[in-house]
Amino acid sequence: MKNVLLVVLFSTFFISCKKEKADLIVINSNTYTVNDNFENTEAFAIKDGKFIAVGTSKEIQANYKSKNTIDAKEQTIVPGLIDAHCHFYRMGLQQQKVSLEGTKSYDEVLDKIIAFQKEKNLTFISGRGWDQNDWEVKEFPTKEKLDKLFPTIPVAVGRVDGHALLVNQAAIDVSGITKDTKVSGGEIIIKNGKMTGILIDSAMDFIKFPETSNQDAIKGLLAAQKISFSYGLTTVDDAGLDRNTIELIDDLQKSNDLKMRIYAMVSADDQAQINYYINKGITKTDRLNVRSFKVYGDGALGSRGAAMREPYSDRENHFGALIYAPERYEEIAKQIAASEFQMNTHAIGDSANTWMLKTYQNVLKDKTNRRWRIEHAQIISSKDFQNFDNILPSVQPTHATSDMYWAEDRIGKDRMKGAYAFKELLNKYGKIALGTDFPVEQVNPFLTFYAATIRKDINNYPENGFQMENALSREETLKGMTIWAAFSNFEEEEKGSIEVGKFADFIILNQDIMQVNGNEIPKTKVISTYVNGEKVY
């Protein structure tokens, strides 16, 4: 009997020695790998920040050992989520400013500004988040009340989409603009011969905001990271960053303070910045990828700045506008096409989409796999869908469910047929990248999932969903938030799915988002977020 026990112990020790060491093992899970076959699995092993094996719990336990093992107890795991279009840095800075999201009237906006200033006592008040379309009176506010409340302190607060700004007279005076200031690619709203305090698109650039300190910038980036990790985001595509911010991000990542992976779209507003990055070439680390430029084609639909082929249905003889002269887009596109960089252009109105698709075609000609993107692709003329065969659509599903209450009034029934047409765009290109555009919309990616698949608001409106012919399936949506988003960043070989050799970025959820009743999707919560196999939330 003693000899038999020794043999058993020796055999157990021998088998254990044969097992490969892993830094982390996860077993008994309901894992959606999002690989080519969209397979489910139970377990995986991680070493040195990457997946080294994927399989059944029995297989993983038989071949790997680790001091750290997670028994997922049938909980759902998906790859770390990628937000293909957001404003990560801006959202972080916003945590230090007055938040006006969800306000239901102009008076509520004023009350929030008053309370904020009472607490902060700033010399310049800024913030964002108001949306006149959520108010009973769906008209732009005017500055008279702000002038009385803050006669000497400049106030500048942005609309939720970042394409309109409400300013008081003190902000106007310190910035040196008048009702006669010439604006290209935007508008100073005038009423009865006077400035109302509303500036649209490029007119906002005249306002002189205080410089952001390095300390506040760092605080903003770290705040944005904390919020994003709590929602299961492990990569964010920040749409429009300047050189200083990109270099600060790189420094914080190198010091291991910033663990978020960032696909940085360089702001193309500054020609010197375009020249710098094209001459420098692509910057690629495990956490930072600088290989694209963000260009603004037009404004937003909510502020009537989106460039339309025909007048707005609710404002006579108003078409919106391109941000730059048409020939400027071709200049930018030619310079980028001659490099390895990607061009990602904000285009919401049908006219902006037509012009940018045409510009892309003219400069790319027969070049394939450039993966140039149209960001938002919100309103498309029927004949323009065919032009997405070589142009990648990057859309934000919650824009559809935020705009659905008033969009038809703004553009009319006929143009709505080509609006928020995610399925048609997917069918043309074969992939679609999904994001939120936060802080324009909420950070929560499960609202993105819900809007893409169920196409309702969280109050179950409309009963049968909004333009359901353009809803995405759950599989398509998860791909759009993982592997297809990675593809849009030229990163599909390193992330976006749970496969051997890829970064060990994954999240554990409180429910099976692929099977739960559709109305329950917004209740999805992240239990844990892992980047490189390290728990970050």
VEXLUM-918995 format. One record per residue (C-alpha): residue in three letters; x, y, z. Coordinates in nm, 2 decimals. Example, Ala and Ser with C-alpha at 12.3 -4.5 7.8 and 13.67 -1.06 7.14 Angstrom:
<sites>
{site "ala", {1.23, -0.45, 0.78}},
{site "ser", {1.37, -0.11, 0.71}},
</sites>
This chain:
<sites>
{site "met", {0.00, 0.00, 0.00}},
{site "lys", {0.29, 0.23, 0.09}},
{site "asn", {0.45, 0.17, -0.25}},
{site "val", {0.12, 0.24, -0.44}},
{site "leu", {0.09, 0.57, -0.26}},
{site "leu", {0.44, 0.67, -0.36}},
{site "val", {0.37, 0.58, -0.72}},
{site "val", {0.06, 0.80, -0.72}},
{site "leu", {0.24, 1.09, -0.56}},
{site "phe", {0.53, 1.06, -0.80}},
{site "ser", {0.29, 1.04, -1.10}},
{site "thr", {0.11, 1.35, -0.98}},
{site "phe", {0.43, 1.54, -0.94}},
{site "phe", {0.56, 1.43, -1.28}},
{site "ile", {0.23, 1.54, -1.45}},
{site "ser", {0.25, 1.87, -1.27}},
{site "cys", {0.60, 1.93, -1.38}},
{site "lys", {0.50, 1.87, -1.74}},
{site "lys", {0.24, 2.15, -1.72}},
{site "glu", {0.34, 2.48, -1.87}},
{site "lys", {0.33, 2.78, -1.63}},
{site "ala", {0.08, 3.05, -1.69}},
{site "asp", {0.04, 3.39, -1.52}},
{site "leu", {-0.34, 3.35, -1.52}},
{site "ile", {-0.59, 3.07, -1.60}},
{site "val", {-0.96, 3.13, -1.64}},
{site "ile", {-1.19, 2.82, -1.63}},
{site "asn", {-1.56, 2.75, -1.63}},
{site "ser", {-1.66, 3.05, -1.83}},
{site "asn", {-1.90, 3.13, -2.11}},
{site "thr", {-1.65, 3.30, -2.34}},
{site "tyr", {-1.73, 3.45, -2.68}},
{site "thr", {-1.39, 3.44, -2.85}},
{site "val", {-1.51, 3.65, -3.15}},
{site "asn", {-1.26, 3.44, -3.37}},
{site "asp", {-1.34, 3.38, -3.74}},
{site "asn", {-1.60, 3.12, -3.65}},
{site "phe", {-1.74, 3.32, -3.35}},
{site "glu", {-1.68, 3.02, -3.13}},
{site "asn", {-1.76, 2.98, -2.76}},
{site "thr", {-1.51, 2.84, -2.52}},
{site "glu", {-1.48, 2.77, -2.15}},
{site "ala", {-1.12, 2.85, -2.06}},
{site "phe", {-0.79, 3.01, -2.15}},
{site "ala", {-0.44, 3.07, -2.02}},
{site "ile", {-0.24, 3.38, -2.02}},
{site "lys", {0.14, 3.45, -2.00}},
{site "asp", {0.34, 3.77, -2.05}},
{site "gly", {0.02, 3.96, -2.13}},
{site "lys", {-0.10, 3.74, -2.41}},
{site "phe", {-0.33, 3.45, -2.45}},
{site "ile", {-0.12, 3.13, -2.48}},
{site "ala", {-0.41, 2.87, -2.50}},
{site "val", {-0.78, 2.87, -2.55}},
{site "gly", {-1.00, 2.56, -2.50}},
{site "thr", {-1.21, 2.36, -2.26}},
{site "ser", {-1.16, 2.38, -1.88}},
{site "lys", {-1.03, 2.02, -1.89}},
{site "glu", {-0.78, 2.10, -2.16}},
{site "ile", {-0.64, 2.41, -2.00}},
{site "gln", {-0.62, 2.25, -1.65}},
{site "ala", {-0.45, 1.94, -1.80}},
{site "asn", {-0.18, 2.14, -1.97}},
{site "tyr", {-0.13, 2.46, -1.77}},
{site "lys", {-0.07, 2.56, -1.41}},
{site "ser", {-0.08, 2.89, -1.24}},
{site "lys", {-0.08, 3.05, -0.90}},
{site "asn", {-0.37, 3.26, -1.02}},
{site "thr", {-0.68, 3.08, -1.14}},
{site "ile", {-1.03, 3.24, -1.19}},
{site "asp", {-1.33, 3.01, -1.17}},
{site "ala", {-1.57, 3.22, -1.37}},
{site "lys", {-1.87, 3.01, -1.26}},
{site "glu", {-2.03, 3.03, -1.61}},
{site "gln", {-2.01, 3.41, -1.62}},
{site "thr", {-1.99, 3.56, -1.97}},
{site "ile", {-1.65, 3.68, -2.10}},
{site "val", {-1.59, 3.88, -2.42}},
{site "pro", {-1.28, 4.05, -2.56}},
{site "gly", {-1.20, 4.39, -2.42}},
{site "leu", {-1.43, 4.64, -2.59}},
{site "ile", {-1.29, 4.90, -2.84}},
{site "asp", {-1.47, 5.23, -2.87}},
{site "ala", {-1.39, 5.32, -3.24}},
{site "his", {-1.48, 5.68, -3.20}},
{site "cys", {-1.48, 5.88, -2.88}},
{site "his", {-1.32, 6.19, -2.72}},
{site "phe", {-1.14, 6.02, -2.43}},
{site "tyr", {-0.92, 6.32, -2.33}},
{site "arg", {-1.20, 6.57, -2.37}},
{site "met", {-1.43, 6.35, -2.15}},
{site "gly", {-1.15, 6.34, -1.88}},
{site "leu", {-1.12, 6.72, -1.89}},
{site "gln", {-1.50, 6.75, -1.87}},
{site "gln", {-1.49, 6.59, -1.52}},
{site "gln", {-1.33, 6.92, -1.40}},
{site "lys", {-1.60, 7.14, -1.57}},
{site "val", {-1.97, 7.21, -1.53}},
{site "ser", {-2.17, 6.91, -1.66}},
{site "leu", {-2.50, 7.00, -1.83}},
{site "glu", {-2.60, 6.66, -1.97}},
{site "gly", {-2.97, 6.57, -1.92}},
{site "thr", {-3.09, 6.93, -1.85}},
{site "lys", {-3.45, 6.97, -1.95}},
{site "ser", {-3.46, 7.35, -1.98}},
{site "tyr", {-3.24, 7.66, -2.01}},
{site "asp", {-3.33, 7.75, -1.66}},
{site "glu", {-3.19, 7.42, -1.54}},
{site "val", {-2.87, 7.49, -1.73}},
{site "leu", {-2.84, 7.83, -1.55}},
{site "asp", {-2.91, 7.67, -1.21}},
{site "lys", {-2.63, 7.41, -1.27}},
{site "ile", {-2.38, 7.68, -1.38}},
{site "ile", {-2.47, 7.89, -1.07}},
{site "ala", {-2.42, 7.59, -0.83}},
{site "phe", {-2.09, 7.50, -1.01}},
{site "gln", {-1.95, 7.85, -0.98}},
{site "lys", {-2.06, 7.87, -0.61}},
{site "glu", {-1.85, 7.56, -0.54}},
{site "lys", {-1.55, 7.63, -0.77}},
{site "asn", {-1.53, 8.01, -0.78}},
{site "leu", {-1.35, 8.02, -1.12}},
{site "thr", {-1.23, 8.31, -1.33}},
{site "phe", {-1.36, 8.14, -1.65}},
{site "ile", {-1.66, 7.90, -1.65}},
{site "ser", {-1.67, 7.63, -1.91}},
{site "gly", {-1.85, 7.30, -1.96}},
{site "arg", {-2.08, 7.12, -2.20}},
{site "gly", {-2.38, 6.89, -2.24}},
{site "trp", {-2.69, 7.11, -2.30}},
{site "asp", {-2.92, 7.01, -2.58}},
{site "gln", {-3.21, 7.23, -2.68}},
{site "asn", {-3.38, 6.94, -2.85}},
{site "asp", {-3.45, 6.79, -2.50}},
{site "trp", {-3.62, 7.11, -2.38}},
{site "glu", {-3.99, 7.20, -2.41}},
{site "val", {-3.89, 7.51, -2.62}},
{site "lys", {-3.66, 7.35, -2.88}},
{site "glu", {-3.47, 7.66, -2.97}},
{site "phe", {-3.12, 7.78, -2.91}},
{site "pro", {-3.09, 7.98, -2.58}},
{site "thr", {-2.97, 8.34, -2.58}},
{site "lys", {-2.71, 8.50, -2.36}},
{site "glu", {-2.92, 8.77, -2.18}},
{site "lys", {-2.97, 8.58, -1.86}},
{site "leu", {-2.61, 8.47, -1.86}},
{site "asp", {-2.50, 8.83, -1.89}},
{site "lys", {-2.71, 8.93, -1.59}},
{site "leu", {-2.58, 8.64, -1.38}},
{site "phe", {-2.22, 8.67, -1.48}},
{site "pro", {-2.15, 9.03, -1.60}},
{site "thr", {-1.77, 9.01, -1.56}},
{site "ile", {-1.69, 8.64, -1.55}},
{site "pro", {-1.66, 8.48, -1.90}},
{site "val", {-1.89, 8.18, -1.95}},
{site "ala", {-1.87, 7.94, -2.25}},
{site "val", {-2.06, 7.61, -2.24}},
{site "gly", {-2.09, 7.37, -2.53}},
{site "arg", {-2.38, 7.19, -2.68}},
{site "val", {-2.38, 6.81, -2.62}},
{site "asp", {-2.24, 6.74, -2.97}},
{site "gly", {-1.95, 6.99, -2.94}},
{site "his", {-2.06, 7.18, -3.25}},
{site "ala", {-2.23, 7.48, -3.08}},
{site "leu", {-2.13, 7.71, -2.80}},
{site "leu", {-2.33, 7.94, -2.58}},
{site "val", {-2.12, 8.23, -2.45}},
{site "asn", {-2.19, 8.54, -2.25}},
{site "gln", {-2.08, 8.90, -2.33}},
{site "ala", {-1.78, 8.88, -2.10}},
{site "ala", {-1.65, 8.58, -2.30}},
{site "ile", {-1.72, 8.77, -2.63}},
{site "asp", {-1.54, 9.08, -2.51}},
{site "val", {-1.23, 8.90, -2.39}},
{site "ser", {-1.21, 8.71, -2.72}},
{site "gly", {-1.25, 9.02, -2.93}},
{site "ile", {-1.53, 8.91, -3.16}},
{site "thr", {-1.83, 9.10, -3.29}},
{site "lys", {-2.14, 9.03, -3.49}},
{site "asp", {-1.94, 9.14, -3.80}},
{site "thr", {-1.65, 8.89, -3.75}},
{site "lys", {-1.61, 8.69, -4.07}},
{site "val", {-1.66, 8.31, -4.03}},
{site "ser", {-1.59, 8.04, -4.27}},
{site "gly", {-1.73, 7.69, -4.20}},
{site "gly", {-1.95, 7.81, -3.91}},
{site "glu", {-2.19, 8.08, -3.80}},
{site "ile", {-2.24, 8.35, -3.54}},
{site "ile", {-2.61, 8.35, -3.47}},
{site "ile", {-2.76, 8.70, -3.50}},
{site "lys", {-3.11, 8.81, -3.40}},
{site "asn", {-3.25, 9.16, -3.43}},
{site "gly", {-2.90, 9.28, -3.53}},
{site "lys", {-2.74, 9.15, -3.21}},
{site "met", {-2.53, 8.85, -3.12}},
{site "thr", {-2.74, 8.59, -2.94}},
{site "gly", {-2.43, 8.42, -2.78}},
{site "ile", {-2.46, 8.11, -3.00}},
{site "leu", {-2.16, 8.02, -3.21}},
{site "ile", {-2.17, 7.73, -3.45}},
{site "asp", {-1.87, 7.51, -3.55}},
{site "ser", {-1.56, 7.72, -3.66}},
{site "ala", {-1.71, 8.03, -3.50}},
{site "met", {-1.64, 7.87, -3.17}},
{site "asp", {-1.26, 7.88, -3.24}},
{site "phe", {-1.27, 8.26, -3.18}},
{site "ile", {-1.34, 8.21, -2.80}},
{site "lys", {-1.02, 8.24, -2.60}},
{site "phe", {-1.03, 7.96, -2.33}},
{site "pro", {-0.77, 7.95, -2.06}},
{site "glu", {-0.48, 7.71, -2.13}},
{site "thr", {-0.51, 7.36, -1.98}},
{site "ser", {-0.23, 7.30, -1.73}},
{site "asn", {-0.02, 6.99, -1.75}},
{site "gln", {-0.15, 6.88, -1.41}},
{site "asp", {-0.51, 6.92, -1.52}},
{site "ala", {-0.44, 6.73, -1.84}},
{site "ile", {-0.29, 6.44, -1.65}},
{site "lys", {-0.58, 6.44, -1.41}},
{site "gly", {-0.82, 6.44, -1.70}},
{site "leu", {-0.65, 6.14, -1.87}},
{site "leu", {-0.65, 5.93, -1.56}},
{site "ala", {-1.01, 6.02, -1.48}},
{site "ala", {-1.11, 5.91, -1.83}},
{site "gln", {-0.92, 5.59, -1.79}},
{site "lys", {-1.10, 5.50, -1.46}},
{site "ile", {-1.44, 5.56, -1.61}},
{site "ser", {-1.36, 5.38, -1.93}},
{site "phe", {-1.22, 5.07, -1.76}},
{site "ser", {-1.54, 5.05, -1.55}},
{site "tyr", {-1.74, 5.00, -1.87}},
{site "gly", {-1.50, 4.74, -2.01}},
{site "leu", {-1.32, 4.95, -2.26}},
{site "thr", {-0.96, 4.84, -2.32}},
{site "thr", {-0.89, 5.04, -2.64}},
{site "val", {-1.03, 5.39, -2.73}},
{site "asp", {-1.00, 5.57, -3.06}},
{site "asp", {-0.96, 5.93, -2.96}},
{site "ala", {-1.09, 6.14, -3.25}},
{site "gly", {-0.88, 6.45, -3.27}},
{site "leu", {-0.57, 6.51, -3.05}},
{site "asp", {-0.29, 6.76, -3.07}},
{site "arg", {0.08, 6.68, -3.05}},
{site "asn", {0.12, 6.79, -2.69}},
{site "thr", {-0.16, 6.56, -2.57}},
{site "ile", {-0.03, 6.26, -2.77}},
{site "glu", {0.31, 6.31, -2.62}},
{site "leu", {0.17, 6.33, -2.27}},
{site "ile", {-0.03, 6.01, -2.33}},
{site "asp", {0.29, 5.84, -2.45}},
{site "asp", {0.48, 5.96, -2.13}},
{site "leu", {0.20, 5.84, -1.90}},
{site "gln", {0.18, 5.50, -2.08}},
{site "lys", {0.56, 5.46, -2.05}},
{site "ser", {0.54, 5.53, -1.67}},
{site "asn", {0.26, 5.27, -1.65}},
{site "asp", {0.02, 5.53, -1.51}},
{site "leu", {-0.20, 5.51, -1.82}},
{site "lys", {-0.27, 5.15, -1.91}},
{site "met", {-0.55, 5.22, -2.16}},
{site "arg", {-0.47, 5.14, -2.52}},
{site "ile", {-0.52, 5.45, -2.74}},
{site "tyr", {-0.56, 5.48, -3.11}},
{site "ala", {-0.48, 5.84, -3.16}},
{site "met", {-0.63, 6.03, -3.45}},
{site "val", {-0.42, 6.34, -3.50}},
{site "ser", {-0.62, 6.66, -3.54}},
{site "ala", {-0.58, 6.78, -3.90}},
{site "asp", {-0.69, 7.14, -3.81}},
{site "asp", {-0.32, 7.25, -3.80}},
{site "gln", {-0.12, 7.21, -4.12}},
{site "ala", {0.21, 7.21, -3.92}},
{site "gln", {0.08, 6.92, -3.72}},
{site "ile", {-0.01, 6.72, -4.04}},
{site "asn", {0.34, 6.79, -4.17}},
{site "tyr", {0.51, 6.69, -3.84}},
{site "tyr", {0.34, 6.35, -3.81}},
{site "ile", {0.37, 6.26, -4.18}},
{site "asn", {0.75, 6.33, -4.16}},
{site "lys", {0.78, 6.15, -3.83}},
{site "gly", {0.59, 5.84, -3.96}},
{site "ile", {0.37, 5.60, -3.78}},
{site "thr", {0.42, 5.57, -3.40}},
{site "lys", {0.33, 5.22, -3.27}},
{site "thr", {0.37, 5.07, -2.92}},
{site "asp", {0.17, 4.81, -2.74}},
{site "arg", {-0.05, 5.09, -2.60}},
{site "leu", {-0.03, 5.37, -2.85}},
{site "asn", {-0.09, 5.38, -3.22}},
{site "val", {-0.06, 5.71, -3.41}},
{site "arg", {-0.13, 5.64, -3.77}},
{site "ser", {-0.44, 5.85, -3.86}},
{site "phe", {-0.57, 6.20, -3.90}},
{site "lys", {-0.91, 6.33, -3.79}},
{site "val", {-1.07, 6.58, -4.04}},
{site "tyr", {-1.39, 6.77, -3.98}},
{site "gly", {-1.61, 6.76, -4.29}},
{site "asp", {-1.91, 6.94, -4.15}},
{site "gly", {-2.10, 7.02, -3.83}},
{site "ala", {-2.37, 6.84, -3.64}},
{site "leu", {-2.74, 6.78, -3.72}},
{site "gly", {-2.86, 6.90, -3.38}},
{site "ser", {-2.71, 7.24, -3.44}},
{site "arg", {-2.80, 7.24, -3.81}},
{site "gly", {-2.44, 7.26, -3.90}},
{site "ala", {-2.44, 6.93, -4.10}},
{site "ala", {-2.39, 7.00, -4.47}},
{site "met", {-2.70, 6.91, -4.66}},
{site "arg", {-2.77, 6.88, -5.04}},
{site "glu", {-3.11, 7.04, -4.99}},
{site "pro", {-3.23, 7.29, -4.73}},
{site "tyr", {-3.32, 7.18, -4.38}},
{site "ser", {-3.68, 7.10, -4.35}},
{site "asp", {-3.72, 7.31, -4.04}},
{site "arg", {-3.51, 7.61, -4.14}},
{site "glu", {-3.58, 7.78, -4.47}},
{site "asn", {-3.29, 7.82, -4.72}},
{site "his", {-3.04, 7.68, -4.47}},
{site "phe", {-2.80, 7.40, -4.58}},
{site "gly", {-2.54, 7.38, -4.30}},
{site "ala", {-2.18, 7.40, -4.43}},
{site "leu", {-1.85, 7.22, -4.49}},
{site "ile", {-1.59, 7.33, -4.23}},
{site "tyr", {-1.33, 7.40, -4.50}},
{site "ala", {-1.35, 7.51, -4.87}},
{site "pro", {-1.40, 7.20, -5.08}},
{site "glu", {-1.06, 7.21, -5.24}},
{site "arg", {-0.89, 7.21, -4.89}},
{site "tyr", {-1.02, 6.85, -4.84}},
{site "glu", {-0.85, 6.73, -5.16}},
{site "glu", {-0.53, 6.90, -5.05}},
{site "ile", {-0.53, 6.72, -4.71}},
{site "ala", {-0.64, 6.39, -4.87}},
{site "lys", {-0.36, 6.40, -5.13}},
{site "gln", {-0.10, 6.46, -4.87}},
{site "ile", {-0.22, 6.18, -4.65}},
{site "ala", {-0.26, 5.94, -4.94}},
{site "ala", {0.10, 5.99, -5.02}},
{site "ser", {0.19, 5.86, -4.67}},
{site "glu", {0.10, 5.55, -4.48}},
{site "phe", {-0.15, 5.73, -4.26}},
{site "gln", {-0.52, 5.68, -4.25}},
{site "met", {-0.77, 5.96, -4.31}},
{site "asn", {-1.08, 5.96, -4.09}},
{site "thr", {-1.34, 6.23, -4.17}},
{site "his", {-1.64, 6.35, -3.97}},
{site "ala", {-1.93, 6.36, -4.22}},
{site "ile", {-2.29, 6.38, -4.10}},
{site "gly", {-2.49, 6.56, -4.37}},
{site "asp", {-2.56, 6.40, -4.71}},
{site "ser", {-2.36, 6.67, -4.89}},
{site "ala", {-2.06, 6.62, -4.66}},
{site "asn", {-2.07, 6.25, -4.72}},
{site "thr", {-2.10, 6.29, -5.09}},
{site "trp", {-1.81, 6.53, -5.11}},
{site "met", {-1.58, 6.32, -4.88}},
{site "leu", {-1.65, 6.00, -5.06}},
{site "lys", {-1.58, 6.16, -5.39}},
{site "thr", {-1.26, 6.31, -5.25}},
{site "tyr", {-1.15, 5.98, -5.11}},
{site "gln", {-1.21, 5.81, -5.45}},
{site "asn", {-1.02, 6.08, -5.64}},
{site "val", {-0.70, 6.05, -5.44}},
{site "leu", {-0.70, 5.68, -5.35}},
{site "lys", {-0.79, 5.56, -5.70}},
{site "asp", {-0.71, 5.19, -5.71}},
{site "lys", {-0.54, 5.18, -5.37}},
{site "thr", {-0.69, 4.91, -5.15}},
{site "asn", {-0.66, 4.83, -4.78}},
{site "arg", {-0.61, 5.19, -4.69}},
{site "arg", {-0.90, 5.16, -4.45}},
{site "trp", {-0.99, 5.53, -4.48}},
{site "arg", {-1.29, 5.59, -4.26}},
{site "ile", {-1.60, 5.81, -4.27}},
{site "glu", {-1.68, 5.89, -3.91}},
{site "his", {-2.06, 5.90, -3.84}},
{site "ala", {-2.18, 5.84, -4.20}},
{site "gln", {-2.51, 5.97, -4.06}},
{site "ile", {-2.72, 6.08, -4.36}},
{site "ile", {-2.63, 5.91, -4.69}},
{site "ser", {-2.79, 5.98, -5.04}},
{site "ser", {-2.91, 5.65, -5.19}},
{site "lys", {-2.66, 5.66, -5.47}},
{site "asp", {-2.37, 5.71, -5.23}},
{site "phe", {-2.40, 5.38, -5.05}},
{site "gln", {-2.22, 5.21, -5.33}},
{site "asn", {-1.91, 5.42, -5.27}},
{site "phe", {-1.86, 5.26, -4.93}},
{site "asp", {-1.72, 4.95, -5.10}},
{site "asn", {-1.36, 5.06, -5.03}},
{site "ile", {-1.44, 5.31, -4.75}},
{site "leu", {-1.49, 5.19, -4.39}},
{site "pro", {-1.80, 5.32, -4.21}},
{site "ser", {-1.74, 5.42, -3.84}},
{site "val", {-2.08, 5.49, -3.67}},
{site "gln", {-2.22, 5.55, -3.33}},
{site "pro", {-2.55, 5.37, -3.28}},
{site "thr", {-2.67, 5.58, -2.99}},
{site "his", {-2.68, 5.88, -3.22}},
{site "ala", {-2.98, 5.71, -3.39}},
{site "thr", {-3.17, 5.67, -3.07}},
{site "ser", {-3.08, 6.02, -2.94}},
{site "asp", {-3.18, 6.19, -3.27}},
{site "met", {-3.49, 5.98, -3.36}},
{site "tyr", {-3.74, 6.21, -3.18}},
{site "trp", {-3.66, 6.51, -3.40}},
{site "ala", {-3.45, 6.40, -3.69}},
{site "glu", {-3.74, 6.36, -3.94}},
{site "asp", {-3.86, 6.72, -3.86}},
{site "arg", {-3.51, 6.84, -3.94}},
{site "ile", {-3.44, 6.66, -4.27}},
{site "gly", {-3.78, 6.52, -4.39}},
{site "lys", {-3.91, 6.18, -4.45}},
{site "asp", {-3.73, 6.11, -4.78}},
{site "arg", {-3.38, 6.18, -4.64}},
{site "met", {-3.45, 5.96, -4.33}},
{site "lys", {-3.44, 5.66, -4.56}},
{site "gly", {-3.06, 5.70, -4.58}},
{site "ala", {-3.01, 5.81, -4.22}},
{site "tyr", {-2.86, 5.59, -3.95}},
{site "ala", {-2.85, 5.31, -4.21}},
{site "phe", {-2.60, 5.08, -4.02}},
{site "lys", {-2.71, 4.76, -4.19}},
{site "glu", {-2.69, 4.90, -4.54}},
{site "leu", {-2.34, 5.03, -4.47}},
{site "leu", {-2.23, 4.70, -4.32}},
{site "asn", {-2.36, 4.51, -4.62}},
{site "lys", {-2.17, 4.74, -4.86}},
{site "tyr", {-1.82, 4.73, -4.69}},
{site "gly", {-1.85, 4.40, -4.51}},
{site "lys", {-1.75, 4.54, -4.17}},
{site "ile", {-1.86, 4.83, -3.95}},
{site "ala", {-1.67, 5.00, -3.66}},
{site "leu", {-1.89, 5.10, -3.37}},
{site "gly", {-1.83, 5.37, -3.11}},
{site "thr", {-2.01, 5.61, -2.88}},
{site "asp", {-1.87, 5.95, -2.95}},
{site "phe", {-1.85, 6.01, -2.58}},
{site "pro", {-1.89, 6.26, -2.41}},
{site "val", {-2.15, 6.35, -2.68}},
{site "glu", {-2.32, 6.03, -2.58}},
{site "gln", {-2.28, 5.83, -2.26}},
{site "val", {-1.96, 5.62, -2.22}},
{site "asn", {-2.16, 5.31, -2.16}},
{site "pro", {-2.09, 5.07, -2.45}},
{site "phe", {-2.39, 4.85, -2.36}},
{site "leu", {-2.62, 5.14, -2.46}},
{site "thr", {-2.43, 5.12, -2.80}},
{site "phe", {-2.51, 4.74, -2.81}},
{site "tyr", {-2.87, 4.81, -2.73}},
{site "ala", {-2.91, 5.09, -2.98}},
{site "ala", {-2.75, 4.89, -3.26}},
{site "thr", {-2.96, 4.58, -3.21}},
{site "ile", {-3.29, 4.68, -3.05}},
{site "arg", {-3.29, 5.05, -3.17}},
{site "lys", {-3.50, 5.18, -2.88}},
{site "asp", {-3.44, 5.42, -2.60}},
{site "ile", {-3.42, 5.28, -2.24}},
{site "asn", {-3.79, 5.36, -2.20}},
{site "asn", {-3.88, 5.10, -2.47}},
{site "tyr", {-3.96, 5.37, -2.73}},
{site "pro", {-4.06, 5.33, -3.01}},
{site "glu", {-4.25, 5.01, -2.94}},
{site "asn", {-4.13, 4.83, -3.26}},
{site "gly", {-3.79, 4.99, -3.28}},
{site "phe", {-3.65, 5.28, -3.49}},
{site "gln", {-3.60, 5.19, -3.86}},
{site "met", {-3.55, 4.83, -3.77}},
{site "glu", {-3.44, 4.74, -4.13}},
{site "asn", {-3.11, 4.89, -4.03}},
{site "ala", {-3.07, 4.71, -3.70}},
{site "leu", {-2.76, 4.49, -3.66}},
{site "ser", {-2.75, 4.14, -3.52}},
{site "arg", {-2.59, 4.08, -3.18}},
{site "glu", {-2.30, 3.90, -3.35}},
{site "glu", {-2.24, 4.19, -3.59}},
{site "thr", {-2.26, 4.43, -3.30}},
{site "leu", {-2.01, 4.25, -3.08}},
{site "lys", {-1.78, 4.23, -3.38}},
{site "gly", {-1.82, 4.60, -3.45}},
{site "met", {-1.71, 4.67, -3.09}},
{site "thr", {-1.42, 4.43, -3.10}},
{site "ile", {-1.26, 4.26, -3.40}},
{site "trp", {-1.40, 4.50, -3.67}},
{site "ala", {-1.30, 4.80, -3.46}},
{site "ala", {-0.95, 4.65, -3.43}},
{site "phe", {-0.95, 4.61, -3.80}},
{site "ser", {-1.04, 4.98, -3.85}},
{site "asn", {-0.73, 5.05, -3.65}},
{site "phe", {-0.50, 4.80, -3.84}},
{site "glu", {-0.48, 4.61, -3.51}},
{site "glu", {-0.68, 4.29, -3.58}},
{site "glu", {-0.37, 4.07, -3.55}},
{site "glu", {-0.31, 4.18, -3.19}},
{site "lys", {-0.65, 4.24, -3.04}},
{site "gly", {-1.03, 4.23, -3.08}},
{site "ser", {-1.07, 3.85, -3.01}},
{site "ile", {-0.97, 3.59, -2.76}},
{site "glu", {-0.71, 3.39, -2.96}},
{site "val", {-0.36, 3.26, -2.90}},
{site "gly", {-0.09, 3.53, -2.95}},
{site "lys", {-0.32, 3.83, -2.90}},
{site "phe", {-0.32, 4.07, -2.61}},
{site "ala", {-0.50, 3.93, -2.31}},
{site "asp", {-0.76, 4.20, -2.29}},
{site "phe", {-1.10, 4.07, -2.18}},
{site "ile", {-1.40, 4.16, -1.96}},
{site "ile", {-1.63, 3.96, -1.73}},
{site "leu", {-2.00, 4.05, -1.75}},
{site "asn", {-2.29, 4.00, -1.51}},
{site "gln", {-2.51, 3.86, -1.78}},
{site "asp", {-2.49, 3.70, -2.12}},
{site "ile", {-2.53, 3.99, -2.35}},
{site "met", {-2.58, 3.76, -2.65}},
{site "gln", {-2.87, 3.58, -2.51}},
{site "val", {-3.05, 3.80, -2.25}},
{site "asn", {-3.38, 3.96, -2.34}},
{site "gly", {-3.32, 4.27, -2.55}},
{site "asn", {-3.48, 4.50, -2.30}},
{site "glu", {-3.23, 4.38, -2.04}},
{site "ile", {-2.92, 4.47, -2.24}},
{site "pro", {-2.88, 4.82, -2.08}},
{site "lys", {-2.86, 4.66, -1.74}},
{site "thr", {-2.54, 4.48, -1.83}},
{site "lys", {-2.26, 4.56, -1.59}},
{site "val", {-1.89, 4.49, -1.60}},
{site "ile", {-1.76, 4.27, -1.31}},
{site "ser", {-1.40, 4.29, -1.41}},
{site "thr", {-1.18, 4.44, -1.68}},
{site "tyr", {-0.84, 4.29, -1.77}},
{site "val", {-0.56, 4.45, -1.99}},
{site "asn", {-0.26, 4.23, -2.07}},
{site "gly", {-0.40, 3.98, -1.82}},
{site "glu", {-0.38, 4.24, -1.54}},
{site "lys", {-0.70, 4.33, -1.36}},
{site "val", {-0.75, 4.71, -1.40}},
{site "tyr", {-1.11, 4.72, -1.28}},
</sites>
